[in-house]
Amino acid sequence: MRIVVIGGTELIGSKVVKDLRARGHAVVAASPTSGVNTMTGKGLKEALAGTNARLGTVNFDVVKRDVCRAISGKHPRGTP
């Protein structure tokens, strides 16, 4: 399974990435250092292409509403 972990190089995200890879998954650790910036959307479309699952390990309250929709399909607080 191809999985994108938003915040995949941070404290929790890096542990999630390590565990998923140990289970045999193809994991993209999405972060600004890997060329994926959820604040600006840079590299996000490419990172999400062909994924089976998306996992966010960052505080989505600080992420732009349109970026949240791109990642999860909806705004984290349920507002349009």
C-alpha positions in Angstrom: 0.0 0.0 0.0 1.3 3.5 -0.8 0.7 5.8 2.1 1.5 9.5 2.5 2.3 10.7 6.0 1.9 14.5 6.3 4.5 15.6 8.9 6.4 12.4 8.3 9.7 13.8 9.5 8.5 15.2 12.8 8.5 13.5 16.2 5.3 11.4 15.8 5.3 11.2 12.1 8.8 9.8 11.8 7.8 7.0 14.1 4.7 6.3 12.1 6.7 6.2 8.9 9.2 3.8 10.4 6.5 1.5 11.6 4.6 1.5 8.3 7.8 0.8 6.3 8.6 -2.1 8.7 5.1 -3.5 7.8 6.1 -3.4 4.1 4.2 -0.3 3.0 5.6 2.2 0.5 5.6 5.4 2.5 6.1 9.0 1.6 7.2 11.1 4.5 5.7 14.4 3.4 7.3 17.5 4.8 9.0 20.7 3.6 12.4 19.0 3.7 11.1 16.3 1.3 9.6 18.9 -1.0 6.0 18.8 0.3 4.7 21.9 1.9 1.2 21.7 3.2 1.0 25.4 4.0 1.7 26.4 0.5 0.5 23.3 -1.3 3.9 22.9 -3.1 4.5 19.3 -4.0 1.3 18.1 -2.3 -0.6 17.1 -5.5 2.4 15.0 -6.6 2.9 13.4 -3.2 -0.8 12.4 -3.0 -0.9 11.0 -6.6 -1.5 7.2 -6.6 -1.8 6.9 -2.8 -4.0 4.4 -1.1 -4.1 6.2 2.2 -3.3 9.6 3.7 -2.3 10.2 7.3 -1.8 13.6 8.9 0.4 13.9 12.0 0.4 17.7 12.1 -1.9 20.2 13.7 -4.4 20.9 10.9 -5.7 24.0 12.7 -2.8 25.9 11.2 -3.1 24.4 7.7 -5.0 26.3 5.0 -8.6 25.2 4.5 -8.0 24.2 0.8 -5.0 22.2 1.7 -7.0 20.3 4.3 -9.6 19.5 1.7 -6.9 18.3 -0.7 -5.6 15.9 2.0 -8.8 14.7 3.6 -11.6 15.8 1.4 -13.0 18.1 4.1 -12.1 20.9 6.5 -11.0 19.5 9.9 -13.7 21.3 11.8 -16.4 20.3 9.3 -17.0 23.8 8.0 -17.1 24.6 4.3 
